[in-house]
């Protein structure tokens, strides 16, 4: 799973507090793959989000018993 996909699963696409991100980075959730170029920062509010123009899709495997053609 890419760092961007992890971000979307953990935080969504909206603005979040930078402190929450730092807690996850220290727990190695992103495995050292945190790329600041993919994010927008709001230093006045201490918030961060994934850039809106990034096209990222998270693929989910089908449930057990579901057959795909």
HUZIJO-V57896 format. One line per field, one symbol per residue. ss: DSSP state (2 for helix, 1 for strand, 0 for the rest). A space follows every 10 residues. Layout:
ss: ???
This chain:
ss: 0022222222 2000011222 2222220000 0000022211 1100001111 0000000000 000000000
